[in-house]
């Protein structure tokens, strides 16, 4: 090795010039590792920010959605009384992605003059607002009782004994030509939203 090359090999690089490390073939450099790590973290952040938008677009197409079953008859006005609830099960059209079928809907119905907005009838969903078990009407105690965790609801669906966090849902109904007609095939949040008045 001549003197000039020997001096370059032993002298440090001049200030301001960065020496590029030699990475053996097949191994990842520190810079590549950091690039991949930061790129992955950035990708996760972007997906996290877009997830609600993706969910709004994709999830409805993959879940069952009852279509508007408005107009389903629950029975004649004379079929109901003010004392007892009548349990009614009926089917409405539903869409699951591109597959259309019928889904079962349950409702408890009885006459009640306080419910002026629904033609003098109350229609309550039997699905407990605690964990979704089906409640049953107990006429001797005048309550809806959940068999799973003991929640109790009064005749208007209001909670009288927890753990249910809110009242039972109710259905909009109307009376036309002597028939009690379902106003919509999905319940609203509670009788206190204006079932009577």
Secondary structure, DSSP 8 states (H G I E B T S, - for coil): --HHHHHHHHS---TT--------TT---HHHHHHHHHHHHHHHHHHHHHHHHHHHHHHHHHSEEE---TT-EEEEGGG--SSS-EEEEEEEEEEETTEEEEEEEEEEEEE-TT-GGGTTEEEE--B-TTT--BEEEETTTTEEEETTT--EE-TTS-EEESS--S---B--EEEETTEEEES-SS-BS-GGGTS--
